[in-house]
Amino acid sequence: MRFRHLLPLMGALFALYIIWGSTYFVIRIGVQSWPPLMMAGVRFLSAGALLLAFLMLRGHKLPPLRPLLNAALIGVLLLAVGNGFVTVAEHQDVPSGIAAVVVATVPLFTLCFSRLFGIKTRKLEWLGIAIGMAGIILLNSGGNLSGNPWGALMILIGSMSWAFGSVYGSRIELPTGMMAGAIEMVTAGIVLLAASLLTGEKMTAMPDLSGFLAVGYLAIFGSVIAINAYMFLIRNVSPAVATSYAYVNPVVAVLLGTGLGGESLSSVEWMALGIIIMAVVLVTLGKYLLPAKPVVTPCQAEKP
């Protein structure tokens, strides 16, 4: 009986650890035969339309206007900007493993934006943010990103947009269940395809088989399955477990990029990877490993 409850949890963690970790490498394959914004747009529009059609056939209805527009905004912040900028950066020859390392800073930016919404941040978490920023500086000091500052900047802006969208999305009314993800993906797909048209992207040749397989994998596994796996974890496990993908994905992406994609990391970049992962672990698990001391307020004795 316990195994039946454990199996969905293991499947969801596998989806986040391995599938989301592999998407950086698959994006790298896809942009070799697709214009980046067009590929990201096709990915999210097809995934969102598929999920939306499935939900409508199951009897679900479109949500009211307010939560629908909120979901559309979150889709722009998380997927169109957050993921779209990563796709463009990889098209500009930023290695997939390095892209994943920079994206691992999302929990650090999330803490910073949480402060804007009145959520208190502990000194331990600020220490993690400082260590993470040092890792980013080290990552940009030499190797793959030093010669591609625009690519590094795009991934950093994308990570900040994802972090802000995550914090803001937790404070506004969104559609329930998978409908939120469907609307977010459809909106992101439309915005990315519009951006592709406005920037003059053109398909010079028909994408090869690996290009089509990459988009299919990103749409089905990287979007529909992994996003819903994340929603399952948020509802059923602690936040520390649900967000643990943030320091597993870079390792998976780097191993795939170096093992299968012919990418190479310098010793400085390996060191930066370790520093950033340590910072993310400190931020996500610090409150569980080193809980804050309870504040005891003395009770005032009542006057007789």
Residue frames relative to the residue before (quaternion, step in Angstrom):
aa qw qx qy qz dx dy dz
M 1.0000 0.0000 0.0000 0.0000 0.00 0.00 0.00
R 0.6491 0.5127 -0.3149 0.4655 3.56 1.01 -0.87
F 0.6236 0.5536 -0.3389 0.4356 3.59 1.07 -0.78
R 0.6271 0.5448 -0.3365 0.4435 3.59 1.06 -0.76
H 0.6744 0.4552 -0.2933 0.5020 3.60 1.09 -0.63
L 0.6555 0.5286 -0.3053 0.4447 3.57 1.13 -0.70
L 0.5996 0.6146 -0.3565 0.3684 3.59 1.06 -0.75
P 0.6752 0.4650 -0.3254 0.4712 3.69 0.80 -0.81
L 0.6237 0.5416 -0.3356 0.4528 3.59 1.07 -0.73
M 0.6644 0.4926 -0.2998 0.4755 3.57 0.94 -0.90
G 0.6484 0.5195 -0.3169 0.4575 3.58 1.01 -0.80
A 0.6595 0.5041 -0.3082 0.4647 3.59 0.98 -0.83
L 0.6568 0.4969 -0.3112 0.4742 3.59 0.96 -0.82
F 0.6152 0.5348 -0.3417 0.4678 3.59 1.06 -0.75
A 0.6401 0.5366 -0.3234 0.4448 3.57 0.97 -0.89
L 0.7109 0.4423 -0.2689 0.4762 3.59 0.89 -0.89
Y 0.6911 0.4919 -0.2924 0.4415 3.59 0.84 -0.92
I 0.8014 0.3203 -0.1465 0.4835 3.55 0.63 -1.18
I 0.7082 0.4566 -0.2908 0.4532 3.60 0.72 -1.01
W 0.6952 0.4392 -0.2943 0.4870 3.62 0.76 -0.94
G 0.6351 0.5303 -0.3364 0.4498 3.59 1.04 -0.67
S 0.6941 0.4785 -0.2737 0.4630 3.58 1.09 -0.71
T 0.5325 0.6626 -0.4147 0.3246 3.62 1.15 -0.44
Y 0.5953 0.5677 -0.3756 0.4270 3.62 1.08 -0.60
F 0.6641 0.4868 -0.2938 0.4855 3.57 1.00 -0.84
V 0.6616 0.4991 -0.3087 0.4668 3.60 0.99 -0.82
I 0.5952 0.5400 -0.3628 0.4717 3.62 1.07 -0.66
R 0.6242 0.5517 -0.3242 0.4481 3.56 1.00 -0.87
I 0.6526 0.4906 -0.3070 0.4890 3.60 1.03 -0.80
G 0.6852 0.5260 -0.2934 0.4094 3.58 0.86 -0.98
V 0.7064 0.4785 -0.2850 0.4368 3.60 0.87 -0.90
Q 0.5069 0.6282 -0.4334 0.4008 3.58 1.24 0.03
S 0.7974 0.2120 -0.1333 0.5491 3.59 1.17 -0.43
W 0.6905 0.3908 -0.2732 0.5439 3.60 1.31 0.04
P 0.4678 -0.5812 0.5593 0.3614 3.61 -1.18 0.45
P 0.5776 -0.6717 0.3293 0.3267 3.62 -0.77 1.00
L 0.6974 0.4559 -0.2918 0.4696 3.61 0.79 -0.93
M 0.6287 0.5321 -0.3305 0.4609 3.57 1.04 -0.75
M 0.6623 0.5090 -0.3109 0.4534 3.57 0.92 -0.89
A 0.6639 0.4916 -0.3063 0.4731 3.58 0.92 -0.90
G 0.6439 0.5291 -0.3178 0.4521 3.59 1.01 -0.79
V 0.6582 0.4932 -0.3050 0.4800 3.59 0.93 -0.90
R 0.6188 0.5606 -0.3358 0.4360 3.57 1.01 -0.84
F 0.7692 0.3858 -0.2193 0.4598 3.58 0.61 -1.10
L 0.6350 0.5230 -0.3500 0.4479 3.60 1.00 -0.69
S 0.6749 0.4805 -0.3019 0.4717 3.60 0.91 -0.84
A 0.6549 0.5025 -0.3159 0.4677 3.60 0.97 -0.83
G 0.6811 0.4905 -0.2889 0.4604 3.59 0.91 -0.91
A 0.6559 0.5073 -0.3127 0.4633 3.58 0.95 -0.86
L 0.6397 0.5240 -0.3225 0.4607 3.59 1.02 -0.81
L 0.6866 0.4726 -0.2832 0.4744 3.58 0.90 -0.94
L 0.6439 0.5241 -0.3201 0.4564 3.59 1.01 -0.82
A 0.6481 0.5103 -0.3157 0.4691 3.59 0.97 -0.84
F 0.6332 0.5322 -0.3230 0.4599 3.59 1.01 -0.83
L 0.6806 0.4889 -0.2890 0.4630 3.58 0.91 -0.92
M 0.6539 0.5098 -0.3171 0.4604 3.60 0.98 -0.83
L 0.6501 0.5064 -0.3163 0.4699 3.59 1.03 -0.76
R 0.6644 0.4866 -0.2952 0.4844 3.58 1.19 -0.53
G 0.6392 -0.5731 0.3109 0.4079 3.57 1.27 0.13
H 0.4724 0.6622 -0.4588 0.3575 3.59 1.22 0.10
K 0.2606 -0.7573 0.5793 0.1515 3.55 -1.18 0.63
L 0.6066 -0.5409 0.4231 0.4004 3.54 -1.22 0.42
P 0.4909 -0.6791 0.4551 0.3012 3.62 -0.96 0.80
P 0.6680 -0.4619 0.3752 0.4468 3.61 -1.26 0.12
L 0.7155 -0.5019 0.2873 0.3918 3.54 -1.26 0.52
R 0.6659 0.5373 -0.3230 0.4044 3.62 0.83 -0.94
P 0.7167 0.4030 -0.2777 0.4967 3.66 0.68 -0.92
L 0.5918 0.5664 -0.3718 0.4367 3.61 1.11 -0.59
L 0.6808 0.4709 -0.2849 0.4834 3.59 0.93 -0.92
N 0.6117 0.5448 -0.3477 0.4562 3.57 1.07 -0.70
A 0.6591 0.4986 -0.3023 0.4749 3.58 0.95 -0.88
A 0.6223 0.5377 -0.3399 0.4561 3.58 1.05 -0.74
L 0.6500 0.5127 -0.3118 0.4663 3.59 0.99 -0.85
I 0.6565 0.4972 -0.3106 0.4747 3.59 0.93 -0.87
G 0.6183 0.5494 -0.3401 0.4475 3.59 1.06 -0.70
V 0.6379 0.5110 -0.3197 0.4793 3.57 1.07 -0.76
L 0.6931 0.4904 -0.2835 0.4458 3.59 0.85 -0.98
L 0.7492 0.4134 -0.2254 0.4659 3.57 0.79 -1.03
L 0.8215 0.3127 -0.1310 0.4584 3.55 0.62 -1.16
A 0.7053 0.4595 -0.2876 0.4569 3.59 0.76 -1.00
V 0.7532 0.3305 -0.1932 0.5349 3.59 0.84 -0.99
G 0.6951 0.5070 -0.2921 0.4178 3.57 0.72 -1.06
N 0.7784 0.3035 -0.1715 0.5221 3.58 0.74 -1.01
G 0.6080 0.5835 -0.3548 0.4050 3.58 1.06 -0.71
F 0.6646 0.5041 -0.3062 0.4587 3.58 0.96 -0.85
V 0.6101 0.5364 -0.3480 0.4680 3.60 1.09 -0.67
T 0.6486 0.5248 -0.3143 0.4528 3.58 0.98 -0.86
V 0.6516 0.5006 -0.3084 0.4793 3.58 0.97 -0.86
A 0.6503 0.5247 -0.3191 0.4471 3.59 0.95 -0.85
E 0.6625 0.4880 -0.3110 0.4757 3.59 0.96 -0.80
H 0.5985 0.5416 -0.3540 0.4724 3.58 1.16 -0.55
Q 0.6901 0.4356 -0.2610 0.5156 3.58 1.20 -0.55
D 0.6259 -0.6219 0.2947 0.3670 3.55 1.19 0.74
V 0.3548 0.6599 -0.5647 0.3460 3.58 1.01 0.72
P 0.4577 -0.7008 0.4599 0.2964 3.65 -0.63 1.02
S 0.5858 -0.6190 0.3944 0.3439 3.55 -1.02 0.82
G 0.6435 0.5302 -0.3286 0.4436 3.59 1.00 -0.76
I 0.6490 0.5047 -0.3120 0.4761 3.58 1.00 -0.82
A 0.6159 0.5438 -0.3433 0.4551 3.60 1.01 -0.80
A 0.6720 0.4957 -0.2993 0.4618 3.59 0.93 -0.87
V 0.6180 0.5434 -0.3478 0.4492 3.58 1.06 -0.71
V 0.6657 0.4871 -0.3067 0.4749 3.60 0.94 -0.86
V 0.6525 0.5167 -0.3149 0.4561 3.60 0.96 -0.85
A 0.5625 0.6144 -0.3829 0.3994 3.60 1.17 -0.49
T 0.5891 0.5861 -0.3670 0.4179 3.60 1.23 -0.27
V 0.3744 0.7575 -0.4730 0.2496 3.63 1.23 -0.08
P 0.6693 0.4863 -0.3394 0.4476 3.67 0.79 -0.80
L 0.6145 0.5431 -0.3559 0.4481 3.60 1.10 -0.59
F 0.6745 0.4680 -0.2876 0.4933 3.58 0.94 -0.88
T 0.5906 0.5774 -0.3656 0.4291 3.58 1.09 -0.67
L 0.6416 0.5190 -0.3169 0.4674 3.57 1.01 -0.81
C 0.6463 0.5251 -0.3197 0.4520 3.57 0.96 -0.87
F 0.6965 0.4568 -0.2773 0.4789 3.59 0.89 -0.91
S 0.5815 0.5782 -0.3778 0.4300 3.59 1.10 -0.60
R 0.5948 0.5763 -0.3529 0.4354 3.55 1.11 -0.69
L 0.6308 0.5447 -0.3317 0.4421 3.59 1.07 -0.73
F 0.7156 0.4184 -0.2411 0.5048 3.56 1.18 -0.59
G 0.6475 -0.5798 0.3036 0.3905 3.56 1.22 0.47
I 0.4933 0.6364 -0.4502 0.3860 3.60 1.22 0.25
K 0.4058 -0.7435 0.4772 0.2340 3.58 -0.62 1.11
T 0.2075 -0.7660 0.6007 0.0966 3.53 -1.13 0.78
R 0.3861 -0.7402 0.5072 0.2140 3.57 -0.80 1.04
K 0.6461 -0.5159 0.3930 0.4025 3.56 -1.28 0.39
L 0.6084 0.5616 -0.3451 0.4420 3.57 1.09 -0.73
E 0.6749 0.4845 -0.2898 0.4752 3.58 1.00 -0.84
W 0.6212 0.5156 -0.3427 0.4804 3.61 1.06 -0.65
L 0.6018 0.5429 -0.3521 0.4682 3.58 1.12 -0.65
G 0.6450 0.5194 -0.3130 0.4650 3.57 1.00 -0.85
I 0.6362 0.5220 -0.3222 0.4679 3.58 1.02 -0.82
A 0.6567 0.5133 -0.3102 0.4572 3.59 0.93 -0.90
I 0.6521 0.5001 -0.3142 0.4753 3.59 0.97 -0.84
G 0.6490 0.5244 -0.3140 0.4530 3.58 1.00 -0.83
M 0.6454 0.5086 -0.3188 0.4724 3.58 0.98 -0.81
A 0.6197 0.5299 -0.3386 0.4697 3.59 1.07 -0.74
G 0.6373 0.5286 -0.3188 0.4613 3.57 1.07 -0.76
I 0.6391 0.5189 -0.3226 0.4671 3.59 1.02 -0.79
I 0.6445 0.5152 -0.3184 0.4667 3.58 0.96 -0.88
L 0.6549 0.5067 -0.3052 0.4704 3.57 0.98 -0.87
L 0.6393 0.5380 -0.3185 0.4477 3.58 1.02 -0.84
N 0.7216 0.4338 -0.2383 0.4840 3.58 1.07 -0.76
S 0.5633 0.6506 -0.3760 0.3434 3.57 1.24 -0.24
G 0.8127 -0.0394 0.0335 0.5803 3.57 1.15 -0.36
G 0.7016 0.4717 -0.3358 0.4153 3.53 -1.25 0.37
N 0.8731 -0.1602 0.0890 0.4518 3.55 -1.20 -0.69
L 0.7391 0.4329 -0.2470 0.4531 3.62 0.92 -0.82
S 0.5664 0.6235 -0.3965 0.3649 3.61 1.11 -0.54
G 0.7211 0.4051 -0.2428 0.5069 3.59 1.12 -0.62
N 0.7385 0.3203 -0.2032 0.5574 3.59 1.26 0.02
P 0.0391 -0.8525 0.5210 0.0169 3.61 0.57 1.13
W 0.6345 0.5343 -0.3452 0.4390 3.61 1.04 -0.70
G 0.6318 0.5235 -0.3290 0.4675 3.57 1.03 -0.73
A 0.6476 0.5114 -0.3099 0.4723 3.57 0.99 -0.86
L 0.6618 0.5140 -0.3046 0.4529 3.57 0.96 -0.91
M 0.6449 0.5287 -0.3271 0.4445 3.59 0.97 -0.81
I 0.6667 0.4865 -0.3130 0.4699 3.59 0.92 -0.85
L 0.6405 0.5290 -0.3227 0.4536 3.57 1.03 -0.78
I 0.6496 0.4922 -0.3109 0.4891 3.60 1.00 -0.83
G 0.6357 0.5309 -0.3232 0.4578 3.58 1.00 -0.80
S 0.6524 0.5101 -0.3086 0.4678 3.58 1.01 -0.83
M 0.6506 0.5072 -0.3105 0.4723 3.58 1.01 -0.82
S 0.6425 0.5186 -0.3195 0.4649 3.58 1.01 -0.79
W 0.6378 0.5147 -0.3214 0.4743 3.59 1.00 -0.83
A 0.6653 0.5099 -0.3035 0.4531 3.58 0.93 -0.90
F 0.6720 0.4845 -0.3025 0.4714 3.58 0.89 -0.91
G 0.6495 0.5205 -0.3141 0.4567 3.58 0.97 -0.83
S 0.6367 0.5275 -0.3283 0.4566 3.58 1.06 -0.73
V 0.6785 0.4775 -0.2903 0.4768 3.58 0.94 -0.90
Y 0.6882 0.4816 -0.2837 0.4626 3.58 0.85 -0.99
G 0.6468 0.5459 -0.3137 0.4304 3.57 1.04 -0.80
S 0.6523 0.5089 -0.3218 0.4605 3.58 1.15 -0.52
R 0.7209 0.4307 -0.2347 0.4895 3.58 1.29 -0.17
I 0.6820 0.4100 -0.2986 0.5269 3.58 1.22 0.24
E 0.5781 -0.5897 0.4374 0.3560 3.56 -1.26 0.39
L 0.0324 -0.7981 0.6010 -0.0284 3.56 -0.77 1.11
P 0.6165 -0.5224 0.4086 0.4244 3.62 -1.16 0.36
T 0.5019 -0.6675 0.4647 0.2943 3.57 -1.12 0.63
G 0.8408 0.2378 -0.1633 0.4581 3.53 -1.28 0.50
M 0.8202 -0.2635 0.1996 0.4669 3.52 -1.20 -0.67
M 0.4895 0.6766 -0.4321 0.3405 3.60 1.24 -0.28
A 0.6061 0.5599 -0.3563 0.4384 3.59 1.05 -0.72
G 0.6791 0.4908 -0.2884 0.4635 3.58 0.89 -0.94
A 0.6321 0.5400 -0.3343 0.4440 3.59 1.00 -0.80
I 0.6844 0.4746 -0.2875 0.4730 3.58 0.88 -0.94
E 0.6284 0.5398 -0.3335 0.4500 3.58 1.00 -0.80
M 0.6956 0.4748 -0.2829 0.4590 3.58 0.89 -0.91
V 0.6343 0.5183 -0.3372 0.4640 3.61 0.96 -0.80
T 0.6614 0.5081 -0.3059 0.4591 3.59 0.91 -0.93
A 0.6595 0.5078 -0.3061 0.4620 3.57 0.89 -0.95
G 0.6461 0.5284 -0.3244 0.4451 3.58 0.96 -0.83
I 0.6584 0.5026 -0.3078 0.4681 3.58 0.95 -0.88
V 0.6638 0.5067 -0.3022 0.4598 3.60 0.92 -0.95
L 0.6803 0.4908 -0.2954 0.4572 3.60 0.90 -0.88
L 0.6537 0.4930 -0.3181 0.4779 3.61 0.99 -0.76
A 0.6197 0.5203 -0.3373 0.4812 3.60 1.10 -0.68
A 0.6472 0.5065 -0.3111 0.4773 3.59 1.01 -0.82
S 0.6163 0.5430 -0.3358 0.4611 3.58 1.07 -0.74
L 0.6654 0.4988 -0.2925 0.4720 3.58 1.00 -0.89
L 0.6905 0.4934 -0.2805 0.4485 3.59 0.89 -0.95
T 0.7089 0.4402 -0.2648 0.4833 3.60 1.05 -0.68
G 0.5362 -0.6836 0.3758 0.3224 3.57 1.27 0.11
E 0.2969 0.7543 -0.5345 0.2392 3.57 1.11 0.51
K 0.0189 -0.7947 0.6065 -0.0159 3.55 -0.99 0.86
M 0.4235 -0.6769 0.5440 0.2579 3.51 -1.16 0.71
T 0.2476 -0.8058 0.5224 0.1286 3.58 -0.32 1.24
A 0.7851 -0.0048 0.0121 0.6193 3.57 1.19 -0.57
M 0.6135 -0.5459 0.4107 0.3961 3.55 -1.20 0.42
P 0.4998 -0.6527 0.4653 0.3283 3.64 -0.83 0.89
D 0.4692 -0.6720 0.4912 0.2948 3.55 -1.07 0.72
L 0.7529 -0.3949 0.2667 0.4539 3.57 -1.31 0.05
S 0.6557 0.5121 -0.3228 0.4512 3.59 0.94 -0.84
G 0.6181 0.5469 -0.3388 0.4517 3.59 1.11 -0.63
F 0.6758 0.4711 -0.2899 0.4872 3.59 0.95 -0.86
L 0.6445 0.5143 -0.3222 0.4651 3.59 1.00 -0.80
A 0.6193 0.5498 -0.3376 0.4475 3.58 1.06 -0.75
V 0.6722 0.4818 -0.2971 0.4772 3.60 0.90 -0.92
G 0.6424 0.5241 -0.3215 0.4575 3.58 0.99 -0.80
Y 0.6585 0.5023 -0.3036 0.4710 3.57 0.96 -0.86
L 0.6690 0.5005 -0.2976 0.4619 3.58 0.93 -0.92
A 0.6753 0.5002 -0.3003 0.4512 3.59 0.98 -0.82
I 0.7533 0.3971 -0.2201 0.4758 3.59 0.75 -1.07
F 0.7864 0.3335 -0.1768 0.4890 3.56 0.62 -1.12
G 0.7383 0.4414 -0.2464 0.4464 3.59 0.75 -1.03
S 0.7551 0.3548 -0.2052 0.5116 3.60 1.11 -0.57
V 0.7706 0.3770 -0.2266 0.4613 3.60 0.33 -1.23
I 0.7456 0.4156 -0.2415 0.4616 3.60 0.67 -1.08
A 0.7198 0.4632 -0.2754 0.4376 3.60 0.71 -1.05
I 0.6507 0.5127 -0.3333 0.4502 3.61 0.93 -0.80
N 0.6827 0.4628 -0.2939 0.4830 3.59 0.95 -0.79
A 0.5863 0.5463 -0.3685 0.4712 3.59 1.17 -0.51
Y 0.6351 0.5244 -0.3213 0.4673 3.57 1.03 -0.78
M 0.6434 0.5136 -0.3135 0.4733 3.58 1.00 -0.85
F 0.6237 0.5366 -0.3305 0.4625 3.60 1.06 -0.76
L 0.6761 0.4948 -0.2957 0.4590 3.59 0.92 -0.90
I 0.6225 0.5504 -0.3445 0.4370 3.59 0.97 -0.83
R 0.7114 0.4587 -0.2545 0.4677 3.58 1.05 -0.80
N 0.8060 0.3579 -0.1357 0.4516 3.60 1.08 -0.66
V 0.7734 0.2464 -0.1678 0.5595 3.62 1.17 -0.27
S 0.6683 -0.4868 0.3659 0.4271 3.55 -1.29 0.12
P 0.6328 -0.5429 0.3862 0.3946 3.61 -1.16 0.51
A 0.6078 0.5695 -0.3586 0.4215 3.60 1.05 -0.70
V 0.6735 0.4666 -0.2913 0.4937 3.59 1.00 -0.79
A 0.6622 0.5286 -0.3093 0.4318 3.58 0.92 -0.92
T 0.7555 0.3702 -0.2061 0.4997 3.60 0.99 -0.79
S 0.4084 0.7331 -0.4634 0.2845 3.60 1.25 0.11
Y 0.4938 0.6533 -0.4341 0.3754 3.61 1.24 -0.27
A 0.5742 0.6413 -0.3752 0.3439 3.59 1.11 -0.67
Y 0.7729 0.2910 -0.1989 0.5276 3.61 1.05 -0.55
V 0.5874 0.5260 -0.3929 0.4733 3.59 1.25 0.16
N 0.6127 0.5940 -0.3462 0.3897 3.60 0.98 -0.86
P 0.6658 0.4990 -0.3429 0.4361 3.67 0.79 -0.82
V 0.6354 0.5249 -0.3380 0.4543 3.59 1.01 -0.76
V 0.6542 0.5047 -0.3067 0.4724 3.59 0.94 -0.93
A 0.6743 0.5049 -0.2958 0.4504 3.59 0.90 -0.96
V 0.6610 0.4974 -0.3123 0.4670 3.59 0.93 -0.85
L 0.6567 0.5084 -0.3192 0.4565 3.61 0.92 -0.85
L 0.6608 0.4863 -0.3094 0.4808 3.61 1.00 -0.80
G 0.6735 0.5145 -0.3006 0.4374 3.58 0.91 -0.93
T 0.7223 0.4192 -0.2494 0.4903 3.57 0.93 -0.88
G 0.7063 0.4819 -0.2702 0.4426 3.58 1.03 -0.78
L 0.8095 0.2450 -0.1061 0.5228 3.59 0.97 -0.88
G 0.7519 0.4313 -0.2213 0.4469 3.58 1.05 -0.69
G 0.4820 -0.6958 0.4255 0.3201 3.58 1.23 0.04
E 0.4208 0.6920 -0.4822 0.3338 3.60 1.20 0.41
S 0.1489 -0.7841 0.5962 0.0871 3.56 -1.19 0.51
L 0.2021 -0.7651 0.6026 0.1030 3.54 -1.13 0.77
S 0.4282 -0.6863 0.5254 0.2639 3.53 -1.02 0.81
S 0.6698 -0.4868 0.3589 0.4308 3.58 -1.26 0.23
V 0.6145 0.5419 -0.3438 0.4588 3.60 1.10 -0.68
E 0.6719 0.4966 -0.2955 0.4633 3.59 0.98 -0.84
W 0.6141 0.5216 -0.3482 0.4791 3.60 1.06 -0.66
M 0.6445 0.5140 -0.3160 0.4696 3.57 1.03 -0.83
A 0.6472 0.5137 -0.3148 0.4670 3.59 0.99 -0.85
L 0.6038 0.5544 -0.3466 0.4560 3.60 1.06 -0.76
G 0.6795 0.4930 -0.2905 0.4591 3.57 0.88 -0.94
I 0.6549 0.5159 -0.3119 0.4556 3.59 0.99 -0.85
I 0.6765 0.4907 -0.3001 0.4598 3.60 0.88 -0.90
I 0.6473 0.5014 -0.3256 0.4729 3.60 0.95 -0.81
M 0.6309 0.5249 -0.3358 0.4623 3.60 1.00 -0.79
A 0.6490 0.5196 -0.3154 0.4575 3.59 1.00 -0.83
V 0.6712 0.4952 -0.2985 0.4639 3.58 0.93 -0.88
V 0.6193 0.5240 -0.3362 0.4783 3.59 1.04 -0.75
L 0.6475 0.5281 -0.3130 0.4515 3.58 0.96 -0.89
V 0.6924 0.4784 -0.2744 0.4652 3.58 0.96 -0.91
T 0.7467 0.4227 -0.2320 0.4581 3.60 0.85 -0.94
L 0.7883 0.3070 -0.1591 0.5090 3.59 1.01 -0.76
G 0.4592 0.7279 -0.4255 0.2799 3.58 1.25 -0.31
K 0.6837 0.4975 -0.2982 0.4429 3.56 0.92 -0.88
Y 0.6664 0.4632 -0.3068 0.4971 3.59 1.24 -0.35
L 0.6846 0.4703 -0.2825 0.4800 3.58 1.05 -0.79
L 0.7872 0.1271 -0.0453 0.6017 3.57 1.06 -0.83
P 0.0955 -0.8350 0.5395 0.0510 3.61 0.36 1.18
A 0.5478 -0.6156 0.4584 0.3329 3.54 -1.16 0.69
K 0.5292 -0.6255 0.4711 0.3267 3.53 -1.11 0.71
P 0.4744 -0.6720 0.4737 0.3146 3.61 -0.87 0.84
V 0.3633 -0.7192 0.5539 0.2098 3.54 -1.06 0.84
V 0.1653 -0.7962 0.5792 0.0568 3.54 -0.64 1.17
T 0.1287 -0.7868 0.6011 0.0551 3.57 -0.69 1.08
P 0.4043 -0.7324 0.4863 0.2523 3.59 -0.64 1.05
C 0.4104 -0.7026 0.5289 0.2413 3.52 -1.04 0.81
Q 0.3626 -0.7247 0.5435 0.2188 3.53 -0.95 0.87
A 0.4471 -0.6993 0.4917 0.2632 3.52 -0.92 0.98
E 0.4693 -0.6852 0.4795 0.2835 3.55 -0.96 0.89
K 0.4918 -0.6487 0.4949 0.3042 3.56 -1.08 0.76
P 0.4788 -0.6766 0.4734 0.2981 3.58 -0.95 0.85
